[in-house]
Amino acid sequence: MIQHTNHINIMKSLFKSLTCLLGVAALATASVTGAEKKDIVDTAVAAGSFKTLAAALGAAGLVDTLKGDGPFTVFAPTDEAFAKLPAGTVEELLKPENKAKLTDILTYHVVAGKVDAKAAMKLSTATALNKKPITLVVKDGALFLNDSKVTTADVEASNGVIHIIDAVLMPPAGDKK
């Protein structure tokens, strides 16, 4: 009995460490307990590694949109991804006078409909909500959007799916549609 209990404790510890490394511990806990799925915004906030994204969505007035019915596919950059931007970029984008540019960048991270990783890996392009193309490429078994790598795929939400990415996607300049 003690050996069995130790085995269970080791497995629990390993599972907990793994989910923390992926940055989705809160998501894993919710799915294990059978808790009701949260929408895209609440799912990202619960994960704890999307504070910058949440602040940007608020500044752009997009929170209600991504809490809507959807379905949406969101390519969510982590706080670490935002930190890779040149110093001062995030602060500049969060200013009210830059709302249009911020909205363009954020809507470039969203695709209408629910596209899981398996389906995304078969695509060469996707059209973002801002009507601009995103290039999708599979390299060494990993999905890349432009130069950003999907680090965690298929995080389910009640109104779509989230794919966590390691860099902020910057939309092409101009009105490419």
C-alpha contacts under 8 A as a table, 3 or more apart, distances in Angstrom:
res1	aa1	res2	aa2	distance
1	M	4	H	5.08
1	M	5	T	6.16
2	I	5	T	5.04
2	I	6	N	6.11
3	Q	6	N	5.07
3	Q	7	H	6.18
4	H	7	H	5.05
4	H	8	I	6.28
5	T	8	I	5.09
5	T	9	N	6.13
6	N	9	N	4.99
6	N	10	I	6.04
7	H	10	I	5.12
7	H	11	M	6.17
8	I	11	M	5.09
8	I	12	K	6.09
9	N	12	K	5.03
9	N	13	S	6.07
10	I	13	S	5.07
10	I	14	L	6.09
11	M	14	L	5.06
11	M	15	F	6.05
12	K	15	F	5.11
12	K	16	K	6.09
13	S	16	K	5.12
13	S	17	S	6.16
14	L	17	S	5.17
14	L	18	L	6.15
15	F	18	L	5.16
15	F	19	T	6.23
16	K	19	T	5.33
16	K	20	C	6.24
16	K	25	A	7.25
17	S	20	C	5.20
17	S	21	L	6.24
18	L	21	L	5.12
18	L	22	L	6.42
19	T	22	L	5.09
19	T	23	G	6.32
19	T	24	V	5.70
19	T	25	A	4.77
19	T	28	A	6.87
20	C	23	G	5.03
20	C	24	V	6.25
20	C	25	A	5.12
21	L	24	V	7.85
22	L	25	A	7.43
22	L	152	T	7.14
23	G	47	A	6.52
23	G	48	G	7.57
23	G	49	S	6.52
24	V	27	L	5.18
24	V	28	A	6.30
24	V	47	A	5.15
24	V	48	G	7.95
25	A	28	A	5.19
25	A	29	T	6.19
25	A	47	A	6.53
26	A	29	T	5.19
26	A	30	A	6.28
26	A	46	A	5.90
26	A	47	A	5.21
26	A	48	G	7.93
27	L	30	A	5.20
27	L	31	S	6.36
27	L	43	T	7.00
27	L	46	A	7.21
27	L	47	A	6.27
27	L	155	V	7.80
28	A	31	S	5.20
28	A	32	V	6.10
29	T	32	V	5.16
29	T	33	T	6.15
30	A	33	T	5.34
30	A	34	G	6.10
30	A	35	A	5.07
30	A	36	E	7.54
30	A	37	K	7.64
31	S	34	G	5.04
31	S	35	A	6.17
31	S	37	K	7.87
32	V	35	A	7.72
37	K	43	T	7.95
37	K	156	E	7.61
37	K	157	A	5.67
37	K	158	S	5.20
38	K	41	V	7.88
38	K	42	D	5.66
38	K	43	T	5.43
38	K	157	A	5.54
38	K	158	S	5.46
39	D	42	D	5.44
39	D	43	T	5.93
39	D	66	L	7.69
39	D	67	K	5.76
39	D	157	A	5.07
39	D	158	S	4.81
39	D	159	N	5.49
39	D	160	G	7.62
40	I	43	T	5.14
40	I	44	A	6.18
40	I	66	L	6.28
40	I	67	K	6.38
40	I	74	V	7.93
40	I	157	A	5.36
40	I	158	S	7.07
40	I	159	N	6.46
40	I	160	G	6.79
40	I	161	V	7.24
40	I	162	I	7.14
41	V	44	A	5.26
41	V	45	V	6.19
41	V	54	A	7.42
41	V	63	V	6.86
41	V	66	L	6.27
41	V	67	K	6.10
42	D	45	V	5.05
42	D	46	A	5.99
43	T	46	A	5.17
43	T	47	A	6.39
43	T	157	A	6.53
44	A	47	A	5.25
44	A	48	G	7.02
44	A	49	S	7.59
44	A	50	F	6.05
44	A	54	A	7.82
45	V	48	G	5.52
45	V	49	S	7.50
45	V	50	F	6.18
45	V	51	K	6.89
45	V	54	A	6.89
47	A	50	F	7.13
48	G	51	K	6.70
49	S	78	T	5.66
49	S	79	D	5.75
50	F	53	L	5.18
50	F	54	A	6.13
50	F	76	A	7.83
50	F	77	P	7.25
50	F	78	T	5.12
50	F	79	D	5.39
51	K	54	A	5.11
51	K	55	A	6.18
51	K	79	D	6.39
52	T	55	A	5.10
52	T	56	A	6.10
52	T	78	T	7.66
52	T	79	D	5.62
52	T	82	F	7.06
53	L	56	A	5.04
53	L	57	L	6.08
53	L	76	A	7.54
53	L	77	P	7.04
53	L	78	T	7.28
53	L	79	D	7.21
54	A	57	L	5.13
54	A	58	G	6.26
54	A	63	V	7.99
55	A	58	G	5.12
55	A	59	A	6.21
56	A	59	A	5.01
56	A	60	A	6.10
56	A	94	L	6.40
56	A	102	L	7.42
56	A	106	L	7.88
57	L	60	A	5.17
57	L	61	G	6.05
57	L	62	L	5.05
57	L	63	V	5.53
57	L	106	L	7.32
58	G	61	G	5.10
58	G	62	L	6.21
58	G	63	V	5.76
59	A	62	L	7.85
59	A	94	L	6.09
59	A	95	K	7.96
59	A	96	P	7.41
59	A	99	K	7.09
60	A	94	L	7.96
60	A	99	K	5.56
60	A	100	A	7.65
60	A	102	L	6.31
60	A	103	T	5.42
61	G	64	D	7.30
62	L	65	T	5.18
62	L	66	L	6.39
62	L	103	T	7.81
63	V	66	L	5.37
63	V	67	K	6.16
64	D	67	K	4.97
64	D	68	G	6.15
65	T	68	G	5.13
66	L	69	D	7.96
66	L	70	G	7.33
66	L	72	F	7.60
67	K	159	N	7.54
68	G	159	N	7.23
69	D	159	N	5.63
70	G	112	A	7.27
70	G	113	G	6.82
70	G	159	N	5.22
70	G	160	G	6.49
71	P	112	A	6.56
71	P	113	G	4.78
71	P	114	K	5.48
71	P	159	N	4.82
71	P	160	G	4.56
71	P	161	V	7.92
72	F	110	V	6.67
72	F	111	V	5.91
72	F	112	A	4.92
72	F	113	G	4.79
72	F	114	K	5.35
72	F	159	N	6.44
72	F	160	G	4.66
72	F	161	V	6.50
73	T	110	V	5.64
73	T	111	V	5.08
73	T	112	A	6.33
73	T	113	G	6.13
73	T	114	K	5.17
73	T	115	V	5.92
73	T	116	D	7.97
73	T	160	G	5.70
73	T	161	V	5.03
73	T	162	I	5.84
73	T	163	H	7.57
74	V	109	H	5.78
74	V	110	V	4.57
74	V	111	V	6.52
74	V	160	G	7.88
74	V	161	V	6.41
74	V	162	I	4.79
74	V	163	H	6.20
75	F	109	H	5.05
75	F	110	V	6.28
75	F	162	I	5.95
75	F	163	H	4.87
75	F	164	I	5.77
75	F	165	I	6.18
76	A	109	H	6.84
76	A	162	I	6.55
76	A	163	H	6.08
76	A	164	I	4.80
76	A	165	I	5.72
77	P	80	E	7.78
77	P	81	A	5.47
77	P	82	F	6.76
77	P	164	I	5.99
77	P	165	I	4.90
77	P	166	D	5.89
77	P	167	A	5.89
77	P	168	V	5.60
78	T	81	A	5.04
78	T	82	F	6.55
78	T	164	I	7.01
78	T	165	I	6.81
78	T	166	D	6.59
78	T	167	A	7.74
79	D	82	F	5.16
79	D	83	A	6.21
80	E	83	A	4.93
80	E	84	K	6.58
80	E	166	D	7.36
81	A	84	K	5.35
81	A	85	L	7.42
81	A	165	I	7.52
81	A	166	D	5.07
81	A	167	A	4.41
81	A	168	V	5.89
82	F	85	L	5.63
82	F	90	V	7.33
82	F	167	A	6.86
82	F	168	V	6.16
83	A	86	P	7.80
83	A	87	A	7.98
84	K	167	A	7.21
85	L	89	T	6.37
85	L	90	V	7.59
85	L	168	V	7.76
86	P	89	T	5.74
87	A	90	V	7.79
88	G	91	E	5.30
88	G	92	E	6.07
89	T	92	E	5.15
89	T	93	L	6.17
90	V	93	L	5.10
90	V	94	L	6.19
91	E	94	L	5.24
91	E	95	K	6.79
92	E	95	K	5.57
92	E	98	N	7.31
93	L	98	N	5.47
93	L	99	K	7.04
93	L	101	K	7.18
93	L	102	L	5.65
94	L	98	N	6.76
94	L	99	K	7.07
94	L	102	L	7.19
95	K	98	N	5.52
95	K	99	K	6.91
96	P	99	K	5.36
97	E	100	A	7.82
98	N	101	K	5.44
98	N	102	L	6.19
99	K	102	L	5.03
99	K	103	T	5.95
100	A	103	T	5.09
100	A	104	D	6.18
101	K	104	D	5.05
101	K	105	I	6.31
102	L	105	I	5.14
102	L	106	L	6.13
103	T	106	L	5.12
103	T	107	T	5.92
104	D	107	T	5.38
104	D	108	Y	6.21
104	D	130	N	6.22
104	D	171	P	7.28
105	I	108	Y	5.16
105	I	109	H	7.06
105	I	169	L	7.15
105	I	170	M	5.99
105	I	171	P	6.04
106	L	109	H	5.38
106	L	110	V	7.28
107	T	110	V	5.27
107	T	128	A	6.56
107	T	129	L	5.27
107	T	130	N	5.40
108	Y	111	V	7.79
108	Y	128	A	5.06
108	Y	129	L	6.20
108	Y	130	N	5.76
108	Y	132	K	6.99
108	Y	134	I	7.91
108	Y	169	L	7.00
108	Y	170	M	7.37
108	Y	171	P	6.04
109	H	128	A	6.65
109	H	129	L	7.89
109	H	169	L	6.71
110	V	128	A	5.50
110	V	129	L	5.75
111	V	114	K	7.91
111	V	126	A	7.34
111	V	127	T	6.46
111	V	128	A	4.68
111	V	129	L	5.54
112	A	128	A	7.30
112	A	129	L	6.52
113	G	160	G	7.26
114	K	160	G	5.30
114	K	161	V	6.11
115	V	119	A	6.06
115	V	120	A	6.12
115	V	161	V	7.17
116	D	119	A	5.50
116	D	120	A	6.14
116	D	153	A	7.66
116	D	154	D	5.80
116	D	161	V	6.95
117	A	120	A	4.87
117	A	121	M	6.01
117	A	143	L	7.98
117	A	153	A	6.04
117	A	154	D	6.19
117	A	163	H	7.86
118	K	121	M	5.40
118	K	122	K	7.02
119	A	122	K	5.44
119	A	123	L	6.98
120	A	123	L	5.27
120	A	136	L	7.52
120	A	143	L	7.95
121	M	124	S	7.93
121	M	136	L	7.35
121	M	137	V	7.21
121	M	138	V	6.33
121	M	143	L	6.31
123	L	126	A	7.18
123	L	136	L	6.27
123	L	137	V	7.78
124	S	135	T	5.92
124	S	136	L	4.79
124	S	137	V	6.23
125	T	133	P	6.33
125	T	134	I	5.42
125	T	135	T	4.55
125	T	136	L	5.28
126	A	133	P	5.68
126	A	134	I	5.19
126	A	135	T	6.70
126	A	136	L	7.29
127	T	130	N	7.84
127	T	131	K	5.64
127	T	132	K	5.58
127	T	133	P	4.63
127	T	134	I	6.13
128	A	131	K	5.24
128	A	132	K	5.51
128	A	133	P	6.22
128	A	134	I	6.82
129	L	132	K	7.44
131	K	176	K	7.65
131	K	177	K	5.40
132	K	171	P	6.89
132	K	172	P	7.17
132	K	175	D	7.67
132	K	176	K	5.81
132	K	177	K	5.21
133	P	176	K	7.71
133	P	177	K	7.12
134	I	145	L	6.34
134	I	146	N	6.37
135	T	144	F	7.98
135	T	145	L	5.54
135	T	146	N	5.09
136	L	143	L	6.96
136	L	144	F	5.67
136	L	145	L	4.73
136	L	146	N	6.37
137	V	143	L	5.90
137	V	144	F	5.22
137	V	145	L	6.62
137	V	146	N	7.65
138	V	141	G	5.90
138	V	142	A	5.38
138	V	143	L	4.57
138	V	144	F	6.06
139	K	142	A	5.30
139	K	143	L	6.52
139	K	144	F	7.23
142	A	149	K	7.10
142	A	150	V	6.97
143	L	149	K	6.03
143	L	150	V	5.60
144	F	147	D	6.17
144	F	148	S	5.37
144	F	149	K	4.41
144	F	150	V	5.99
145	L	148	S	5.13
145	L	149	K	6.39
145	L	150	V	7.54
145	L	169	L	7.79
146	N	169	L	7.39
147	D	167	A	7.64
147	D	169	L	7.90
148	S	165	I	6.13
148	S	166	D	5.78
148	S	167	A	5.03
148	S	168	V	7.13
148	S	169	L	6.87
149	K	165	I	5.45
149	K	166	D	5.65
149	K	167	A	7.24
150	V	153	A	6.49
150	V	163	H	6.29
150	V	164	I	5.62
150	V	165	I	4.42
150	V	166	D	6.65
151	T	163	H	7.61
151	T	164	I	5.66
151	T	165	I	5.49
151	T	166	D	6.55
152	T	155	V	7.50
152	T	163	H	5.86
152	T	164	I	5.03
152	T	165	I	7.20
153	A	162	I	6.86
153	A	163	H	4.45
153	A	164	I	6.27
154	D	161	V	5.81
154	D	162	I	5.85
154	D	163	H	5.70
155	V	161	V	5.58
155	V	162	I	4.93
155	V	163	H	6.31
156	E	160	G	6.48
156	E	161	V	4.75
156	E	162	I	6.46
157	A	160	G	5.21
157	A	161	V	5.49
157	A	162	I	7.30
165	I	168	V	7.58
172	P	176	K	7.14
173	A	176	K	7.46
